[in-house]
């Protein structure tokens, strides 16, 4: 099992990787973002940024430019991220090779202990990597003509009509397929009543 020293190495490596990947992510991605870099790595407040995530969606709805929204969630996200796919994604982002090697070696140890080659749930280091892994999803959604906001794998896709939102979700599904992922059909929600452009849409 990973000891404290291993977790420190894993966290330091993930933070160094996030120093590169975080610059790629837009301001529409809220979960587990770096607030400060070295030597004192700090993350933005979980509670404050999750509130900001929801409040931003409410503002977009209340502005009147978006009258429809789809709420999508990646199915079984952390346990669906293969280490091979993660390594390839980090390489495509031109992340620090040494930090990439350390993080992946720690994850390999974890996988051999527990027998699952997936991203472990729990450490902030895993959250940093999981946030970065969905960068291709952000690109696909942003290129499809809809507004989107993301908290880890939790996405609000907003547009002038439900068809705009659905077209963006289809583009997102294609990007997820390349990562070995998919949206959860059971968690998908559609909001297309133009009247409640308020926090009532966010309460579900």
C-alpha positions, 0 to 999 in steps of 0.5 A: 500500500502507498505510504505517506511518502508515496502520497507526497510524491504523487501529490507533488507530481500531480501538482507539477503536471497541473501547472501545465494542464491548468493553463489549457483549461478555460474559466468554464472549468471549476473543479480542483484548480490550482490557486497557487504554484510552487513552492506552496501548491494551493487549490481553490476552495472546493465550497466556494468554487462549487458555488461559483459553478452553479451561480455562473449557470444561474446567471447565464440562464437569467441573462435570457440568452440561454433558454435550455440546458442539459445536465450531463455526468460521465458514467463511473468517472474515476473508475473508468479512467485507464492509466494507459489513457491517462498517460497518453493524455498527459503526454499530448499536453506536453507535461513534464516527463519526470513528473508524469513518470512519477505520477504514473509509477505511483498509480501503477503501485496502487493498481498492483496493490488493489488490482485495478488499473484505474485512477484512485478516488480520494487524493486531491492529486487524483482530482487534479488529474481527473480534471485535466483528463477531460480537456478534450471534452471541453474543446468539443463542447466549446466548439459545438456552439453551446455554453458549457460549465464543468465541475470535474465530470459534471457538466451543464450544457446551455444554449438558445434551444434544446437542439443546440444543447443536444448537438453539443452533447453529441459532440461531447460524447464523441470526445468521451468515446476517444477517452474510453468514457461515456455520459451516464444515461441515467443521470442525464437531465433536460431543462427546456422550460424557458420560464424558470431561468433561476436557481430552481433549475439548479436544485435537482 
